Amino acid sequence: MDRITELVFKGKNFLDSLNFEDALACFEQALLLNQNDPELWNLKAVSLRSLGRYEEAVECFNKSLGIDPRDRNAS
């Protein structure tokens, strides 16, 4: 398993357990390795939204759409 896949797996587990701070940290680390993956931006946005950081979440969703305008998960 590569590092990004590992971070996404851990981050999704944190999301499932409502540990949004740790989920956010995982997705931010993954984005340091690949900033051109719309799924990573979506996952970061979901974490931010769950923390009530709505403006930052919108920015991340918009970055996702900027990478892939057809990305249906960026909402």
KERODO-333087 format. One record per residue (C-alpha): y, x, z; residue number from 1. Coordinates in Angstrom, 2 decimals, padded with zeros to 5 digits. Last residue first. Layout:
BEGIN
<rec yy="Y" xx="X" zz="Z" i="NUM"/>
...
//
This chain:
BEGIN
<rec yy="019.33" xx="-020.86" zz="-003.26" i="75"/>
<rec yy="018.07" xx="-017.63" zz="-004.71" i="74"/>
<rec yy="014.39" xx="-018.53" zz="-005.04" i="73"/>
<rec yy="014.74" xx="-019.84" zz="-008.60" i="72"/>
<rec yy="015.60" xx="-016.40" zz="-010.00" i="71"/>
<rec yy="016.68" xx="-017.17" zz="-013.56" i="70"/>
<rec yy="019.93" xx="-015.21" zz="-013.13" i="69"/>
<rec yy="017.88" xx="-012.10" zz="-012.26" i="68"/>
<rec yy="019.88" xx="-009.13" zz="-010.97" i="67"/>
<rec yy="023.12" xx="-011.05" zz="-010.50" i="66"/>
<rec yy="021.12" xx="-013.94" zz="-009.04" i="65"/>
<rec yy="019.74" xx="-011.64" zz="-006.37" i="64"/>
<rec yy="023.20" xx="-010.28" zz="-005.66" i="63"/>
<rec yy="024.42" xx="-013.88" zz="-005.29" i="62"/>
<rec yy="021.67" xx="-014.64" zz="-002.77" i="61"/>
<rec yy="022.72" xx="-011.52" zz="-000.87" i="60"/>
<rec yy="026.39" xx="-012.52" zz="-000.83" i="59"/>
<rec yy="025.42" xx="-016.03" zz="000.30" i="58"/>
<rec yy="023.45" xx="-014.55" zz="003.19" i="57"/>
<rec yy="026.43" xx="-012.42" zz="004.23" i="56"/>
<rec yy="028.61" xx="-015.52" zz="004.36" i="55"/>
<rec yy="025.94" xx="-017.44" zz="006.29" i="54"/>
<rec yy="025.26" xx="-015.07" zz="009.17" i="53"/>
<rec yy="023.62" xx="-017.79" zz="011.27" i="52"/>
<rec yy="020.66" xx="-015.55" zz="012.13" i="51"/>
<rec yy="018.35" xx="-017.65" zz="009.96" i="50"/>
<rec yy="020.83" xx="-017.28" zz="007.10" i="49"/>
<rec yy="020.71" xx="-013.50" zz="007.53" i="48"/>
<rec yy="016.93" xx="-013.47" zz="007.42" i="47"/>
<rec yy="016.85" xx="-015.75" zz="004.39" i="46"/>
<rec yy="019.43" xx="-013.53" zz="002.68" i="45"/>
<rec yy="017.37" xx="-010.39" zz="003.33" i="44"/>
<rec yy="014.37" xx="-012.12" zz="001.83" i="43"/>
<rec yy="016.38" xx="-013.18" zz="-001.19" i="42"/>
<rec yy="017.75" xx="-009.66" zz="-001.69" i="41"/>
<rec yy="014.22" xx="-008.27" zz="-001.52" i="40"/>
<rec yy="013.02" xx="-010.86" zz="-004.04" i="39"/>
<rec yy="015.82" xx="-009.89" zz="-006.45" i="38"/>
<rec yy="014.53" xx="-006.31" zz="-006.70" i="37"/>
<rec yy="017.18" xx="-003.93" zz="-008.04" i="36"/>
<rec yy="018.18" xx="-002.32" zz="-004.74" i="35"/>
<rec yy="014.88" xx="-000.46" zz="-004.39" i="34"/>
<rec yy="014.23" xx="002.10" zz="-001.65" i="33"/>
<rec yy="017.28" xx="001.28" zz="000.48" i="32"/>
<rec yy="016.43" xx="-002.36" zz="-000.19" i="31"/>
<rec yy="013.10" xx="-001.90" zz="001.59" i="30"/>
<rec yy="014.92" xx="-000.61" zz="004.67" i="29"/>
<rec yy="017.24" xx="-003.63" zz="004.60" i="28"/>
<rec yy="014.21" xx="-005.92" zz="004.29" i="27"/>
<rec yy="012.55" xx="-004.37" zz="007.32" i="26"/>
<rec yy="015.72" xx="-004.51" zz="009.44" i="25"/>
<rec yy="016.27" xx="-008.16" zz="008.51" i="24"/>
<rec yy="012.75" xx="-009.02" zz="009.63" i="23"/>
<rec yy="013.38" xx="-007.20" zz="012.91" i="22"/>
<rec yy="016.53" xx="-009.26" zz="013.54" i="21"/>
<rec yy="014.87" xx="-012.50" zz="012.38" i="20"/>
<rec yy="011.97" xx="-012.52" zz="014.81" i="19"/>
<rec yy="011.05" xx="-016.14" zz="014.12" i="18"/>
<rec yy="007.30" xx="-015.31" zz="014.13" i="17"/>
<rec yy="007.03" xx="-016.19" zz="010.44" i="16"/>
<rec yy="010.14" xx="-014.13" zz="009.72" i="15"/>
<rec yy="008.62" xx="-011.13" zz="011.53" i="14"/>
<rec yy="005.46" xx="-011.51" zz="009.47" i="13"/>
<rec yy="007.59" xx="-011.64" zz="006.32" i="12"/>
<rec yy="009.32" xx="-008.43" zz="007.37" i="11"/>
<rec yy="006.04" xx="-006.64" zz="008.03" i="10"/>
<rec yy="004.67" xx="-007.57" zz="004.61" i="9"/>
<rec yy="007.97" xx="-006.71" zz="002.93" i="8"/>
<rec yy="008.06" xx="-003.32" zz="004.68" i="7"/>
<rec yy="004.48" xx="-002.53" zz="003.66" i="6"/>
<rec yy="005.12" xx="-003.55" zz="000.06" i="5"/>
<rec yy="008.20" xx="-001.32" zz="000.00" i="4"/>
<rec yy="006.28" xx="001.64" zz="001.47" i="3"/>
<rec yy="003.37" xx="001.47" zz="-000.97" i="2"/>
<rec yy="000.00" xx="000.00" zz="000.00" i="1"/>
//
